[in-house]
Amino acid sequence: MNRFAQWLPDRVDTRIRVFAWLSFAVQTIIIGTGGAVRLTGSGLGCPTWPTCTADSLVPTEELSYHSLIEFGNRMMTGVVGIVALVLFVLVWRIRRERRDLFTLAFIVGAGVVAQAIVGGITVWTGLNPFIVGFHYVSSLLLVCVCAAFIVRMDAIAGPRELAVPGWYAGLTHATTAVLALTIVFGILTTGAGPHSGDAAAGRNGFEAELLEHVHAWPGYALLALTVALVVGAWRLRLPTLRWTIVLLAAELVQIAIGLYQARNGLPPLAVGVHMVLAALTAAAMTVVVLRLKRTAPADRPVEASVGA
């Protein structure tokens, strides 16, 4: 055990970096595989949980290709869990010096376990659209936590202070709130649309066509706010400039895909791309928020840094 403890990193090294990026990647991929389950009508391909059928852990010959798609997504949960566990173990030795990284790694690991349970509840409730939506939101948040880990692992531990004007930080947080609202309405729109995950699954009862328009309104407001963030960062040479540009690019692609799918009968592939890109957009927003602050100089009083 002592030899293993000595083997663990005593700082952020290549092993931690690799598994941090792997964690981000697999958390994003599982949103794609979960979307494939829903968009191919495979949500009840394995009608029970945690086993695939009442008598078999894996799909049987009597089941269809829907079972393979659903079971494949369940297996992806195992991959996500293993990567999260490895990352948690890798940061164990530096848990005191880098409590931020340890906390984020713990949240990801606990989130994977919680997601597996929510997935089971989703099956037990016959793909209740509200639970399916919550399942997606949880996955999206885990992508954001992984993004936060990647940003923080390159930061210097210690008190932090604002690196931007107060008005810019406020505008950024307002943009985050509008993004969250856009995602929520997007989830409700999907829950009212044709992609229920199974022919027998119910919908949320809202008017899908109306929600499409309601979903678009905060989306356009988000675009306007992001343009303001880019212009402000460019004019003031703020550390958020690069990632606000990434955020703006993601939003423009999202709007284009959203218009395309709305005008072409919601093709499954376009809807799936829209789902994954929403998570990546939220991850970019997470990075922008974290770039609002920087590590305070060592000779600055802690009180001033924390209060910034």
Secondary structure, 3 states (H helix, E strand, C coil): CHHHHHHCCCCCCHHHHHHHHHHHHHHHHHHHHHHHHHHCCCCCCCCCCCCCCCCCCCCCCCCCHHHHHHHHHHHHHHHHHHHHHHHHHHCCCCCCCCHHHHHHHHHHHHHHHHHHHHHHHHHHCCCCHHHHHHHHHHHHHHHHHHHHHHHHCCCCCCCEEECCCHHHHHHHHHHHHHHHHHHHHHHHHHHHCCCCCCCCCCCCCCCHHHHHHHHHHHHHHHHHHHHHHHHHHHHHCCCCHHHHHHHHHHHHHHHHHHHHHHHCCCCHHHHHHHHHHHHHHHHHHHHHHHCCEEECCCCCCHHHHHHC
